[in-house]
Amino acid sequence: MALESSTFMYLLLVTAIAVIILQRLYGQKSQHSHRPGATESKITPTQEKADQVTPLLGFDLTKVPPISYRPFKSGLHVAMGIKKIRKEDWIIMDRGYLDRLDERKTVMEEHRESTVGVNEISAPAIIELFREVMEHIPKRFPTMFQINGHTFKNLITKKTYNLQKALQDPVLALETLSENVEEDFYLMCPDGNGEFRLQGFIACFPGGFDGPSRIGMSFKDIHGPVPGYEERIAKGVDKFVSRMKGGDIIERFNWSLQTDGKDLFRLDGNNYYPELGQTLPDEPVPIDIDQSYLRCERQSLIVLKETGAIIFTVRAYMTSLRDIVKEGNGVELADAIDSMPEKLGHYKMRPFWERDVMRFLRQQA
């Protein structure tokens, strides 16, 4: 059972932001393009600075712990929480790299139909994304990756890849990305009418999203209303967009509770849908604290320069609730859960697990 602050509820918001940005920054240029969504490549001094990548020459993967993101704060469950980041901070590495690559490999083998999505429209964007990532990571992490001609070498896994071959095969390109970085990628591409739709993905660690059933759908089609959206998000969108500039990458964090194990592959977010006949329990469901985790997702958005595709990058982290309490954050997490409006709390299935989880989190008070 998972309390999923769904990745794609957030993506619905940032899609709206990105579309406005594209219309504002690239709309006048697209009439000169050779394909829908394509843009001219003009780099301003500000954008050039944002695109700069400083090599981490002494980077030792084994000495870098996972970043302890703790984005939960009372009253901020459905809020913008977005900030700009530099391109060099787009992809992150830490000492859990090999373990998570192994987990990704297992997921790909066992759930391939749910982890890779490609169609004809997404092919150019996938290839552009592949070039962006595979050129970026050797610059940022030269102790981990090298390029020699058309050969890409992962110095950690000892695997080599033929870049030219992957550039001709969108599926192979996505698989290669999954074998070298921990992030999942979702591609929103414009259709013939200019509407952005989910057209491709590589998602080994989805947080409650079944990609194959949603290929070709707009986010308006994918999601219904998000509790609290109009009251707490809509007004912030215009304000945030007014500050965006071309070449920006934006980032925010999402968190949820997962009370039935730490596996990162989750197609079912287990949200509460009364319109589908689901009912709230008469009593809270017993919860095994040893199987309960904070799931935190680092989410970013980047617009590809050539195709104009919107790329959502998602990286997931799991922390046991026991560790949350040990580090002294149990009460703050409990306060954040308590502060959810009733409708949002129900949507996140709080009535199912709140008794045992809240009792445990507040034990240090």
C-alpha positions, -999 to +999 in steps of 0.1 A: +000+000+000+015+034-009+006+070-001+014+083-036+018+120-042+017+109-078+046+119-100+022+126-128+000+149-107+031+171-105+039+166-142+004+178-150+014+211-135+048+215-150+035+204-184+012+235-183+043+256-174+064+241-201+037+245-228+034+282-219+071+286-220+074+269-254+046+290-268+062+322-255+098+315-263+096+293-294+062+298-309+073+326-333+103+305-344+084+273-351+069+286-383+104+284-398+110+249-386+111+218-407+091+196-382+065+202-354+081+213-322+115+221-338+132+253-327+161+274-338+192+271-317+202+305-303+222+305-271+221+337-249+249+345-225+226+335-196+217+302-212+253+295-221+263+299-184+234+277-173+246+250-198+282+250-186+293+217-170+321+216-145+339+182-146+341+164-112+377+154-118+383+138-084+348+122-082+349+089-062+315+072-065+321+050-034+325+080-011+293+098-021+262+090+000+227+094-014+214+129-008+190+129+021+161+149+006+134+157+032+109+178+013+079+173+036+068+204+053+034+211+070+010+228+047+030+223+015+016+191+001+001+206-030+024+235-038+047+247-065+080+240-047+099+246-080+134+260-084+159+265-112+190+243-114+221+243-135+225+217-162+255+202-144+231+192-116+207+175-139+220+139-135+232+127-100+255+099-090+262+083-056+275+051-040+242+032-045+247+034-083+256-003-090+228-017-067+202+005-084+215-004-119+210-041-109+175-034-098+168-016-130+181-046-150+158-069-130+128-047-136+135-045-173+137-083-175+105-089-155+084-060-166+097-050-200+063-041-215+058-016-187+092+000-186+099+010-222+075+030-244+082+042-279+062+053-309+070+069-342+064+105-330+088+102-301+117+087-321+135+121-329+131+133-293+144+100-279+175+103-301+180+139-290+176+130-254+201+101-258+227+125-273+221+150-245+226+125-217+254+105-233+274+136-241+267+152-207+277+124-182+313+120-195+318+157-192+304+158-156+318+124-144+350+117-163+360+091-137+329+071-146+324+075-183+345+079-215+338+085-252+363+074-278+350+080-313+317+061-315+324+040-284+310+049-250+325+032-220+311+029-185+342+027-163+322+014-134+303-015-150+331-021-176+305-022-204+309-005-238+283+008-262+282+016-299+268+051-300+261+050-337+240+019-333+219+034-305+214+066-325+196+045-352+174+026-327+151+046-302+144+015-281+181+006-279+188+043-270+163+041-241+177+008-229+213+022-230+202+052-209+187+029-183+219+009-181+240+040-173+219+064-152+194+059-124+169+085-137+137+077-155+127+098-185+092+106-198+089+124-232+060+147-240+061+155-278+038+177-298+013+159-321+002+172-355-021+197-338+007+210-315-007+193-284+019+178-261+012+141-254+031+113-237+049+097-266+078+077-250+094+067-217+120+046-200+106+041-165+121+014-143+110+030-110+075+045-117+057+058-087+022+048-095+020+052-133+012+026-160+029+041-190+018+017-218-018+024-212-012+062-214+010+065-245-005+091-268-026+107-241-024+143-230-021+150-193-056+163-193-067+129-205-045+111-180-055+128-148-087+141-132-086+171-108-060+171-081-073+179-047-062+214-038-050+223-073-072+254-079-068+268-044-030+262-040-013+258-073-031+276-102-023+311-091+013+302-087+017+290-122+015+323-139+038+339-114+065+313-118+063+312-156+068+350-158+103+344-143+113+316-166+139+321-193+150+300-222+174+272-214+163+269-178+159+235-161+134+234-132+134+210-103+111+201-074+107+172-049+077+149-043+072+126-014+049+098-004+047+069+020+050+033+009+038+008+035+043-025+018+080-027+010+108-007-006+107-019-042+108+012-065+088-003-093+052+006-087+025+007-114-003+011-089-001+042-067-030+029-045-048+062-044-084+063-031-110+065-059-146+066-045-160+071-080-147+036-088-166+021-059-138+021-034-147+027+003-128+039+033-120+012+059-141+011+091-108+008+110-072+016+100-054-013+084-026-029+105+008-017+091+042-034+094+066-005+102+095-025+090+080-025+056+072+012+056+092+038+038+094+075+028+096+076-010+111+108-023+113+118-059+136+144-074+118+156-105+131+179-132+119+193-165+140+203-195+129+213-230+150+198-258+163+225-282+159+207-315+126+188-312+110+210-286+100+179-266+094+183-229+115+158-209+106+148-173+134+133-154+125+114-122+149+099-097+135+080-066+149+075-032+137+052-004+142+058+034+127+036+060+104+052+086+127+038+113+156+058+098+133+089+096+126+086+133+163+079+142+174+111+124+148+131+144+124+139+116+095+117+127+074+144+143+079+168+114+067+141+089+037+134+111+029+171+112+031+172+074+007+143+071-017+158+097-018+191+078-033+175+047-068+187+039-094+160+044-100+153+007-063+151-001-057+129+029-084+105+018-070+106-018-036+096-004-052+068+016-043+082+050-073+065+067-059+031+058-026+034+076-026+066+098-031+049+132+001+028+132+022+051+111+014+083+131+018+065+164+053+054+153+064+088+139+053+106+171+070+083+195+100+106+199+078+136+209 
